[in-house]
């Protein structure tokens, strides 16, 4: 929900592959009787969240002081940095953070779900609504467009024979406040 709307292999994956190859060579029989080499140094910890890394975060999203979404009581949110899987403003502000880092992040509408689009209001005859529905302002609907795309809308006005549907994302035009903690960073597969 904070998230969602595709696969770059990051530096961490390349380092991991090199370590696997080095380990395999170290186990090959030695042709000479030279003394054993010192153990290879372990891979350095990732420098922080970088493009191509799989990231897990715990978060709480608030808008106007009210909690809108949270991973509390659920698994952390997983995404690949730099792939556009979460909103741009949050992704930008998470770049460089390390495991254990916690941060309060504010995301303006332009970097979140966008501004409210006045073109995204549609007048629909009540006859196109399910017969058992009593239309009311604020009622959320889900449907499928003529071309088969799912959509979500909120009734913003009810008239005698029609309703006005708001097709904007529910968080469009809102400033988003996230309390985020980085739980895990690893190479994306």
Secondary structure by P-SEA (a helix, b strand, c coil): ccccccccccaaaaaaaaaaaaaaaaaccccccccccccccccccccccccccbbbbbbbbbcccccccccccccccccccccccccaaaaaaaccccccbbbbbbbcccccccccccccbbbbbcccccccccccccbbbbbbccccccbbbbbccccccbbbbbccccccccbbbbbcccccccccc
